[in-house]
Amino acid sequence: MAEWTSFDSFLQEAKATPHDSDRQAMVDALLEARSMWPWVEGDKATFVLDREGTSSAALNLDTLPGDPPFAPMSNLIGTRLWYVTETFKPDDLLDYMIVIDDPMTPLAGDRDLVGRVARHWGTDALNPLKMQTAQMDVSVLQMPAARPFPDWSALMAVPRGKVYEHNVSSEEMGFQNRKLWVYTPPGYGAGTVHPLLILNDGQWMTGPLQAPYIADALIKHQRMTPTVIAMIQSAEGENRTAEYFDGERFTVFLLTELIPYIQTRYYVDSGRVGIGGVDEGAVAAMAAAARSPSMFSRLMAISPPLSAKGANASVSQDLNRRYENSASLPKRIFLSAGRYEAKSRFLRPAQHLRGKLAARRDLELKFVETGSGHSLVGFRSVLPEAFAWLFPGAAFG
């Protein structure tokens, strides 16, 4: 069996082979020889599809220009193999899907986009690195210098904390029986109080973002001090946006309802409380921390949408002013954004805020620009750094 040193060497040999059956035998040999796809060579990655009866195929990446954001795949004539090669940066960590027999029409305005995705889009069957979400599963491209992206739940030699589920209601916010998940670290018990970290979008934190499993691993390796983590479920759709951009009411909910609820049930240190979130949940966390820095001494804001334009521009502008001019802010702040996120909505505002906060001497800031887009993959990849920064363990000295 031939051993090809690159995908191009395989392709050239296959195209020079005159018979379809021999060409397909070469495809079979290639797929048997290589257990990991995409095939990464330097700054290039080749994605392939091996599927009978396919009329067209494409690679879906949010970082691709155009609508739809597809890179069409080519068929190796006379075989089941479809392929496309794209160029990436060394630290890129991106989610993608393989698109089969899609109409290739614009996504904008498609009246049955959900059905279209379900019928034509799927994960890469040849790539075991995936992320499961409630909406859909995606495959993950991990370039050589990308952040680690393990399945944290599969680390078997890690002592596990416990996660307790509660139902909470709020007069301030007007919701009933919303889920609250509370993680207690290994060794938790009476006699010791722990820092408290409140995270928005609890359904993501306990699900695809794997926050409890990440905390377990960090605590084991003394990268994070044992911490109680309270993860509050968010509303859905437009209601989520309305709640998270109403910083005043959400802060009152945290201070007068959620934190007292936690304090009566768990051993937490009221002098070491952090608040954090991703996307719009990061906006709510920033608003609460700016309004009550005496309560929230730590802040995690991953990819907050702080555009100066749009429906919530006034909220974003107010937050920017608070973080530029407030006499008191959280003493320890973690801020991040993705290289491929919308520049005016995510990346540039975060970079601007980083510049303002870095000039202050009354707080410690860590800013991380990931090689990702606006996705749960990117959020999960940076959570370990965020947790370790907010409540560092003994390994940090």
Secondary structure as UniProt FT lines:
FT   HELIX           7..15
FT   HELIX           20..33
FT   STRAND          39..41
FT   TURN            42..43
FT   STRAND          44..50
FT   TURN            52..53
FT   STRAND          57..60
FT   TURN            62..63
FT   STRAND          70..72
FT   STRAND          74..75
FT   TURN            77..78
FT   STRAND          81..87
FT   TURN            90..91
FT   STRAND          93..100
FT   TURN            108..109
FT   TURN            111..112
FT   HELIX           113..120
FT   STRAND          121..122
FT   TURN            125..126
FT   STRAND          130..132
FT   STRAND          137..142
FT   TURN            144..145
FT   HELIX           152..154
FT   TURN            156..157
FT   STRAND          162..170
FT   TURN            171..174
FT   STRAND          175..184
FT   TURN            186..187
FT   TURN            190..191
FT   STRAND          194..199
FT   HELIX           202..206
FT   TURN            207..209
FT   HELIX           211..220
FT   TURN            221..222
FT   STRAND          228..232
FT   HELIX           237..244
FT   HELIX           247..253
FT   HELIX           254..258
FT   HELIX           259..263
FT   TURN            264..265
FT   STRAND          268..278
FT   HELIX           280..291
FT   TURN            293..295
FT   STRAND          296..302
FT   TURN            311..312
FT   HELIX           313..325
FT   STRAND          332..338
FT   TURN            339..340
FT   HELIX           343..347
FT   HELIX           348..358
FT   STRAND          364..370
FT   HELIX           376..390
FT   HELIX           394..396
//
